[in-house]
Amino acid sequence: MKCIDAISTAFKRSTSNESVLWSGKFIHDIPCFPIKPLLPVVIGACTGPLGGLCRIQLHDDEPSQQDIIDSSLVAGISNWDNPPDEADGISLSLYDRKDGTVGRHGDPIADVYAVVVRQNNTILAVADGCSWGHKPRLAARCAVRGSMEYLTQKLFNGESMVCDTQQIIRNMLRSFDSAQKMIVENNGTTTTLCVAVVCELAEPKGENGWGLCVVSVGDSPCFVWQSKARQVIEVTSAAHEGQNRDMRDSGGCLGANVGDDPDLDNLTCSFALLAKGDIVFVTSDGISDNFDPVTLLEPTTPAHSASPHVSLPVLSPDQRQAALLANLTRVIQGIRSQFENEPICAWEVKEAIVKHVIDVTNNQRGCMETSLKNVDNPELSTLERRAKELEFKEKLKTMGGKLDHATLAVYEVCCCHNNRRAR
């Protein structure tokens, strides 16, 4: 098994956003900022779907409350159904419903999220099992659990000597080794994984008193809503810098990709400075791809086109990334005007993003549900069925959005709100 901590190919360090963001594959690509001691008391935690990291079994679609509120500890926590006001998470399926059933195509959801909020630090994790089925879901659950258990043991064991951001990144990289080992031991397949740790800096950098350490492999990105600038940045952008997104290829994964080894091609370490009120959110590509201008078939001026009749905008990778972030920014800005006194909070970001991805996939989902019934009509002749299939395929080409499993974990930095979540 490859040692993730020893990968030696570095990305170019990013110095965008006025030096609030750094990325690379080396630990030393990340700035070494001293941090305040990591306090161990848990404020709240949540995981999902269907018990999330608490359920390392292959077939288990009917979780009981005992699975998420149990006397036994999972990653040092007994109650994983206790989200605090400053954090939340959700997984849902954007796929069409199966005819005559309550299920959807693509079931079970193969994504997993987990969030743990402590007194002055927070861990968020999202894994997206590659492809459909129980084994990709198992891989995702093992990835999140393996990394969470390692970080809990190393950062909060009472003897932790972690005192700077590079040491956090080092432990995060090693937690990916733990995730990989758990996937292989439990015969999971492959999954992406993105883990983010928010910590309090010992020496604030101006208004930025917090740091965000991120390690990711695959296409599950991490974003930050910068509350003062009222804009979204992607912390993990170096994982695809200068490349067009390929929605058929995650770019990397944990699990048994080649033998028992993972694919670490786009393994990335990232760091961002955070201010009070900023909102960190980690997503699966079922969320992020539904903000992509190409996926949404947005009318955009092409960067260059071989023909004036090209139906889709041809964008450079940078243009495409800028448009994706602009779409995310627009949706979050729409929650509340900048002239209103009340700041935007974590659960509002979650609700706005989920509403967007449902809305932009509604037409495609409805078309799938109605058209498949027509194509499957037993009274149709072979020629009639083929004609309807072609009509159906042409109709889908005109519809934006991407049907997928969609997962989001979100946290507001240094939240000072008083029970603002709608109960």
KEVOGU-534248 format. One record per residue (C-alpha): x, y, z. Coordinates in steps of 0.001 Angstrom, whole numbers, plus 500000, padded with zeros to 6 digits. Layout:
! KEVOGU-534248
{atom {X,Y,Z}}
...
! end
This chain:
! KEVOGU-534248
{atom {500000,500000,500000}}
{atom {501368,503425,499098}}
{atom {502235,505748,501967}}
{atom {500216,508885,501319}}
{atom {502498,510983,503550}}
{atom {505430,510369,501186}}
{atom {503971,511568,497877}}
{atom {506617,513782,496255}}
{atom {505051,515597,493285}}
{atom {504185,519154,494252}}
{atom {501573,521448,492818}}
{atom {502543,525056,492311}}
{atom {501698,527033,495437}}
{atom {498627,529194,494984}}
{atom {498931,532790,496128}}
{atom {495536,533984,494906}}
{atom {492971,535808,497012}}
{atom {495600,538137,498514}}
{atom {497616,535271,500038}}
{atom {494787,533780,502063}}
{atom {495009,530473,500176}}
{atom {497850,527959,499745}}
{atom {497879,524516,498062}}
{atom {500343,521744,497262}}
{atom {501229,518098,497812}}
{atom {504080,518749,500226}}
{atom {503402,519517,503873}}
{atom {505828,522409,503504}}
{atom {503686,523962,500762}}
{atom {501364,524881,503639}}
{atom {502344,527811,505900}}
{atom {503499,526914,509405}}
{atom {501237,529079,511569}}
{atom {501151,528450,515344}}
{atom {497706,527458,516636}}
{atom {496038,527587,520024}}
{atom {495798,524237,521862}}
{atom {493023,522100,520355}}
{atom {490284,521872,522975}}
{atom {488684,518391,523174}}
{atom {485133,519043,524456}}
{atom {482554,518172,521780}}
{atom {479807,520752,521191}}
{atom {477929,518636,518658}}
{atom {478302,516122,515829}}
{atom {476315,514794,512892}}
{atom {476752,512172,510189}}
{atom {474730,510637,507389}}
{atom {472992,509349,505441}}
{atom {471493,506299,507166}}
{atom {473875,506396,510094}}
{atom {476900,507481,508053}}
{atom {480256,506503,509546}}
{atom {478533,504602,512375}}
{atom {477513,501776,510044}}
{atom {480383,499770,508586}}
{atom {478263,497004,507093}}
{atom {477579,496127,503475}}
{atom {473762,495884,503508}}
{atom {471967,498022,506104}}
{atom {469269,500227,504646}}
{atom {467131,500350,507790}}
{atom {469158,502048,510542}}
{atom {467774,502292,514024}}
{atom {468242,505232,516365}}
{atom {470610,502949,518273}}
{atom {473051,503170,515365}}
{atom {473649,506891,515771}}
{atom {472974,507307,519487}}
{atom {474828,504488,521185}}
{atom {476763,503810,524352}}
{atom {479762,502717,522290}}
{atom {482057,505433,520957}}
{atom {482682,505991,517265}}
{atom {485655,508321,516737}}
{atom {485343,509269,520402}}
{atom {481682,510327,520137}}
{atom {478554,508534,521385}}
{atom {475867,510758,519827}}
{atom {476235,511415,516104}}
{atom {472728,512848,515786}}
{atom {473396,516136,517562}}
{atom {474199,518919,515060}}
{atom {474993,522257,516733}}
{atom {473597,525506,515359}}
{atom {476868,526402,513651}}
{atom {477120,523190,511603}}
{atom {474999,520824,509543}}
{atom {475116,518193,506815}}
{atom {472849,516514,504291}}
{atom {472890,513796,501635}}
{atom {470145,513393,499047}}
{atom {469550,511708,495715}}
{atom {468843,513847,492652}}
{atom {468047,510777,490550}}
{atom {464603,510012,489162}}
{atom {462197,507778,491039}}
{atom {461757,504176,489984}}
{atom {458365,503470,488452}}
{atom {455887,502309,491086}}
{atom {458349,502350,493996}}
{atom {459575,504765,496659}}
{atom {463188,504165,495624}}
{atom {465294,506053,493113}}
{atom {467717,504957,490438}}
{atom {471222,504924,491887}}
{atom {470124,503765,495352}}
{atom {471652,503464,497871}}
{atom {473228,506905,498240}}
{atom {476967,506196,498175}}
{atom {478028,509516,499746}}
{atom {478882,510011,503434}}
{atom {479424,513140,505522}}
{atom {480459,513805,509114}}
{atom {480954,516996,511135}}
{atom {482364,517324,514675}}
{atom {482357,520728,516376}}
{atom {484547,521236,519437}}
{atom {485250,524316,521555}}
{atom {487811,525902,519231}}
{atom {488062,523511,516304}}
{atom {485904,521597,513843}}
{atom {486426,518591,511555}}
{atom {484335,518134,508395}}
{atom {484572,515141,506057}}
{atom {482804,514126,502842}}
{atom {483372,510950,500821}}
{atom {481715,510075,497515}}
{atom {481760,506373,496670}}
{atom {482741,505907,493012}}
{atom {479850,504447,490972}}
{atom {476632,502957,492383}}
{atom {476001,500211,494892}}
{atom {476671,498975,498399}}
{atom {480435,498526,498022}}
{atom {481130,502144,496957}}
{atom {478971,503273,499885}}
{atom {480953,500990,502182}}
{atom {484192,502499,500856}}
{atom {482907,506010,501580}}
{atom {481815,505076,505108}}
{atom {485165,503446,505841}}
{atom {487045,506466,504472}}
{atom {485230,508955,506686}}
{atom {485352,506710,509741}}
{atom {489005,505778,509314}}
{atom {490105,509389,508970}}
{atom {487877,510625,511805}}
{atom {489066,507919,514203}}
{atom {492717,508637,513442}}
{atom {492335,512404,513897}}
{atom {490397,511947,517137}}
{atom {493118,509695,518518}}
{atom {496038,511892,517482}}
{atom {494628,515379,518071}}
{atom {492601,514842,521263}}
{atom {494337,512102,523241}}
{atom {495459,514376,526091}}
{atom {499089,514058,525021}}
{atom {498829,515798,521651}}
{atom {501779,518012,520754}}
{atom {500071,519503,517694}}
{atom {500904,523194,517813}}
{atom {500927,524453,514214}}
{atom {499114,524101,510893}}
{atom {501779,521900,509280}}
{atom {501437,519367,512088}}
{atom {497675,519285,511501}}
{atom {498230,518627,507786}}
{atom {500733,515865,508626}}
{atom {498161,514124,510809}}
{atom {495476,514589,508175}}
{atom {497658,512905,505544}}
{atom {498252,510001,507899}}
{atom {494516,509803,508538}}
{atom {494120,509061,504824}}
{atom {496380,506044,505335}}
{atom {493999,504921,508085}}
{atom {491029,505482,505765}}
{atom {492701,503465,503003}}
{atom {493469,500606,505360}}
{atom {489870,500433,506631}}
{atom {488470,500382,503074}}
{atom {490710,497497,502039}}
{atom {490109,495520,505239}}
{atom {486331,495765,504755}}
{atom {486409,494953,501029}}
{atom {485063,498313,499910}}
{atom {485733,499527,496378}}
{atom {486788,503149,495754}}
{atom {485790,506588,496994}}
{atom {486830,510214,497030}}
{atom {487611,511861,500381}}
{atom {487881,515471,501501}}
{atom {488658,516301,505141}}
{atom {488797,519838,506553}}
{atom {490010,520973,509985}}
{atom {489201,524464,511269}}
{atom {491552,525663,514028}}
{atom {492155,528873,515970}}
{atom {495422,530654,515194}}
{atom {497685,531652,518073}}
{atom {498551,534861,516207}}
{atom {495665,536274,514122}}
{atom {496544,537558,510659}}
{atom {494663,540833,510746}}
{atom {490946,539993,510806}}
{atom {491720,536359,510053}}
{atom {491962,534596,513401}}
{atom {491274,531068,512153}}
{atom {492863,528604,509783}}
{atom {491393,525942,507496}}
{atom {493529,522855,506771}}
{atom {492235,520604,503978}}
{atom {493418,517325,502469}}
{atom {491516,515891,499508}}
{atom {491688,513213,496855}}
{atom {489158,512972,494043}}
{atom {486552,515546,493091}}
{atom {484892,516382,496418}}
{atom {485793,520078,496812}}
{atom {485968,522427,499779}}
{atom {484690,526006,499559}}
{atom {484591,529046,501820}}
{atom {481941,531757,501900}}
{atom {483932,534851,502860}}
{atom {481390,536795,504865}}
{atom {483059,540201,504624}}
{atom {483761,540032,500873}}
{atom {480447,538203,500283}}
{atom {482033,535789,497838}}
{atom {482890,532089,497528}}
{atom {486410,530736,496990}}
{atom {487419,527117,496400}}
{atom {490157,525966,498763}}
{atom {490869,522763,496784}}
{atom {491154,524399,493347}}
{atom {494781,523225,492891}}
{atom {493461,519667,492477}}
{atom {492172,520636,489018}}
{atom {494098,523852,488278}}
{atom {494463,524442,484548}}
{atom {492333,521395,483708}}
{atom {488762,521113,482537}}
{atom {486564,519124,484892}}
{atom {485774,515624,483687}}
{atom {482534,514522,485315}}
{atom {483219,510906,484375}}
{atom {486549,510819,486218}}
{atom {487097,511821,489849}}
{atom {490805,512390,489207}}
{atom {491828,510266,492184}}
{atom {490421,507953,494843}}
{atom {491067,505858,497921}}
{atom {490400,502127,497961}}
{atom {491380,499206,495772}}
{atom {492062,501085,492554}}
{atom {495119,499128,491362}}
{atom {495448,496015,493484}}
{atom {495040,497361,497016}}
{atom {496556,500755,496168}}
{atom {494706,504080,495833}}
{atom {494946,506567,492953}}
{atom {496647,509651,494412}}
{atom {497110,511655,491205}}
{atom {495240,514690,492512}}
{atom {495927,514347,496237}}
{atom {496064,517937,497486}}
{atom {496901,519724,500734}}
{atom {495369,523184,501097}}
{atom {495207,525967,503661}}
{atom {493090,529104,503909}}
{atom {492838,531934,506405}}
{atom {489380,532429,507885}}
{atom {487594,535246,509676}}
{atom {484740,535109,512149}}
{atom {481483,534516,510265}}
{atom {483083,532782,507279}}
{atom {481340,529548,506286}}
{atom {483240,526408,505279}}
{atom {481439,523797,503183}}
{atom {482659,520505,501742}}
{atom {480611,518901,498971}}
{atom {480408,515913,496682}}
{atom {480512,516583,492939}}
{atom {476726,516119,492876}}
{atom {476628,519583,494455}}
{atom {479565,521332,492772}}
{atom {478852,520073,489238}}
{atom {475371,521578,489435}}
{atom {476943,525030,489684}}
{atom {479183,524406,486667}}
{atom {478179,526622,483700}}
{atom {478685,523805,481180}}
{atom {476470,521427,483178}}
{atom {473825,524137,483462}}
{atom {474016,524944,479710}}
{atom {474382,528591,480621}}
{atom {474524,531119,477772}}
{atom {478175,532158,477983}}
{atom {480451,533865,475473}}
{atom {482812,531145,474165}}
{atom {486519,531590,474753}}
{atom {487187,530068,471319}}
{atom {485048,527922,469074}}
{atom {485748,525957,465919}}
{atom {482256,526576,464599}}
{atom {479611,529295,465063}}
{atom {477058,526491,465431}}
{atom {478552,524888,468542}}
{atom {475648,524400,470960}}
{atom {477675,524479,474207}}
{atom {479939,527289,475398}}
{atom {483625,526461,475065}}
{atom {485288,527868,478157}}
{atom {488858,527821,479351}}
{atom {489347,525992,482686}}
{atom {489821,529329,484478}}
{atom {486661,530805,482954}}
{atom {484689,527716,483866}}
{atom {485973,527810,487454}}
{atom {485204,531525,487760}}
{atom {481646,530969,486521}}
{atom {481105,528087,488965}}
{atom {482226,530267,491884}}
{atom {480081,533137,490607}}
{atom {477041,530843,490581}}
{atom {477743,529686,494137}}
{atom {478263,533289,495232}}
{atom {475000,534399,493627}}
{atom {472981,531679,495350}}
{atom {474419,532469,498798}}
{atom {474178,536221,498311}}
{atom {470517,535664,497513}}
{atom {469868,534446,501066}}
{atom {470098,537954,502483}}
{atom {470968,541448,501279}}
{atom {474308,542926,502361}}
{atom {472333,545815,503852}}
{atom {470537,543557,506328}}
{atom {472165,543358,509750}}
{atom {471699,539624,510337}}
{atom {474665,537610,508948}}
{atom {474160,534516,506813}}
{atom {474539,531294,508821}}
{atom {475478,527687,508066}}
{atom {472076,526036,507856}}
{atom {470842,528807,505512}}
{atom {473755,528098,503172}}
{atom {472868,524405,503257}}
{atom {469206,525084,502472}}
{atom {470002,527518,499626}}
{atom {472479,525167,497964}}
{atom {470172,522160,498247}}
{atom {467257,524149,496795}}
{atom {469444,525181,493862}}
{atom {470600,521659,492959}}
{atom {467040,520332,493194}}
{atom {465697,523178,491058}}
{atom {468293,522893,488275}}
{atom {467742,519127,487952}}
{atom {463929,519172,488153}}
{atom {463314,519208,484383}}
{atom {465752,516382,483695}}
{atom {464405,514299,486579}}
{atom {460803,514822,485440}}
{atom {461717,513985,481851}}
{atom {463373,510745,482960}}
{atom {460373,509697,485021}}
{atom {457785,510368,482314}}
{atom {459754,509411,479199}}
{atom {460944,506059,480530}}
{atom {457337,505081,481121}}
{atom {456533,505896,477484}}
{atom {459553,504004,476143}}
{atom {458683,500936,478229}}
{atom {455110,500799,476922}}
{atom {454641,497135,475835}}
{atom {452170,498173,473118}}
{atom {454875,499984,471141}}
{atom {456432,498362,468112}}
{atom {460224,498115,467861}}
{atom {460383,501079,465451}}
{atom {458091,503178,467640}}
{atom {460182,502406,470713}}
{atom {463407,503386,468927}}
{atom {461822,506611,467737}}
{atom {460749,507493,471268}}
{atom {464202,506633,472628}}
{atom {465824,508995,470120}}
{atom {463304,511705,470923}}
{atom {463979,511194,474623}}
{atom {467776,511445,474175}}
{atom {467487,514633,472113}}
{atom {465198,516171,474696}}
{atom {467672,515412,477518}}
{atom {470432,517263,475620}}
{atom {468497,520503,476011}}
{atom {468220,520196,479800}}
{atom {470819,521487,482207}}
{atom {471815,519927,485497}}
{atom {473340,516615,486521}}
{atom {471515,513788,488290}}
{atom {473721,512419,491048}}
{atom {474003,511848,494773}}
{atom {474477,515250,496411}}
{atom {476171,515767,499780}}
{atom {477136,518824,501787}}
{atom {478802,519398,505170}}
{atom {478849,522993,506420}}
{atom {480267,524962,509365}}
{atom {480210,528632,510380}}
{atom {483425,529909,511966}}
{atom {483129,531164,515547}}
{atom {479337,531148,515419}}
{atom {477742,533553,517904}}
{atom {474080,533054,516994}}
{atom {471503,531983,519533}}
{atom {469505,528973,518302}}
{atom {468801,530420,514866}}
{atom {468229,527058,513239}}
{atom {464598,526322,512372}}
{atom {463624,523365,514550}}
! end
